[in-house]
Structures are given as C-alpha cells and as structure tokens.
Amino acid sequence: MQDFRKLRVWQLAHKVRLKAYLTVRRFPSDERFGLTSQLRRSASSIPANIAESCGYRGGRDSARFLYIATGSCCETLDHLIAAGDLGYITKSEVSELESDLASIRRMLVALMDRMRHSVAKT
C-alpha cells in the first residue's frame, strides 16, 4: 500500500476534479441534475479510483480501479465536449482540460504497465 497523495497522477486528477467543480458553477441551473451532476461524478471518479487502487497490494484489484479511472477520464472528456458544444464553457477550457485528461490517461497506462511487469516477475 502506498500513499495515493504522493502519486503525480492522483495530484493531476485531483486538480482536474477541482477545475470541473469550479467550471460547473457557471452552468445553467436547469443542468443541476444533468450535465453538472454527471461531470462532477465522472471527474471525481478519477482520483477516487486511483486512491482506491492504492488500498490493495497491486495485481488485479489495483489494476481494476485504474481501468475504471481511465474510463472516467473518457467519460469526463465527453461531458466537457458536450458542455463546450452547448456554450457552457469555452473551447479553450475544453482544450485545457482535455490536455490534462490525456496526461492522466498516459500516466495511468504507464502505471498499469509497471504493475503488469512487476506481477509477471513474481
């Protein structure tokens, strides 16, 4: 087990979560139970699943949560694209968060690869 707060991927995912929460404050109130809720949930799922993966000793259990975090990155991007298309956020905000999400996905894939190699060695 390791302290998830020390992982760069968790730190970036946490920043994305905070950005998402700040961003949805500008959404119309009629989106409160729609896109606002979905974006908050998917953005929160990324660091939460990274943290949960650290509660295990690697292997399949840890990898499963990292896969979920990766899927949540894609879901979050989809919600951001919709928000941009609806004019709730600017295209540059979408691009900035998309870049962060791409970095998170790359780090998650690298982390899963390291886990796979360490499992294969044992």
ChimeraX attribute file (.defattr): number of C-alpha atoms within 10 A of each C-alpha:
attribute: neighborCount
match mode: 1-to-1
recipient: residues
	/A:1	9
	/A:2	12
	/A:3	9
	/A:4	18
	/A:5	14
	/A:6	9
	/A:7	15
	/A:8	12
	/A:9	21
	/A:10	21
	/A:11	15
	/A:12	18
	/A:13	26
	/A:14	20
	/A:15	16
	/A:16	24
	/A:17	23
	/A:18	14
	/A:19	15
	/A:20	21
	/A:21	18
	/A:22	12
	/A:23	18
	/A:24	21
	/A:25	11
	/A:26	11
	/A:27	17
	/A:28	11
	/A:29	11
	/A:30	9
	/A:31	12
	/A:32	13
	/A:33	9
	/A:34	10
	/A:35	18
	/A:36	22
	/A:37	13
	/A:38	16
	/A:39	24
	/A:40	20
	/A:41	17
	/A:42	23
	/A:43	28
	/A:44	22
	/A:45	24
	/A:46	32
	/A:47	27
	/A:48	20
	/A:49	22
	/A:50	27
	/A:51	21
	/A:52	16
	/A:53	25
	/A:54	20
	/A:55	15
	/A:56	15
	/A:57	11
	/A:58	17
	/A:59	15
	/A:60	15
	/A:61	14
	/A:62	20
	/A:63	23
	/A:64	17
	/A:65	21
	/A:66	26
	/A:67	19
	/A:68	16
	/A:69	28
	/A:70	24
	/A:71	16
	/A:72	23
	/A:73	25
	/A:74	18
	/A:75	19
	/A:76	27
	/A:77	22
	/A:78	15
	/A:79	19
	/A:80	26
	/A:81	20
	/A:82	15
	/A:83	21
	/A:84	17
	/A:85	13
	/A:86	11
	/A:87	11
	/A:88	16
	/A:89	18
	/A:90	14
	/A:91	15
	/A:92	10
	/A:93	15
	/A:94	19
	/A:95	15
	/A:96	11
	/A:97	19
	/A:98	20
	/A:99	13
	/A:100	17
	/A:101	23
	/A:102	15
	/A:103	15
	/A:104	24
	/A:105	23
	/A:106	14
	/A:107	18
	/A:108	20
	/A:109	16
	/A:110	12
	/A:111	15
	/A:112	20
	/A:113	13
	/A:114	12
	/A:115	16
	/A:116	15
	/A:117	11
	/A:118	12
	/A:119	12
	/A:120	9
	/A:121	6
	/A:122	5
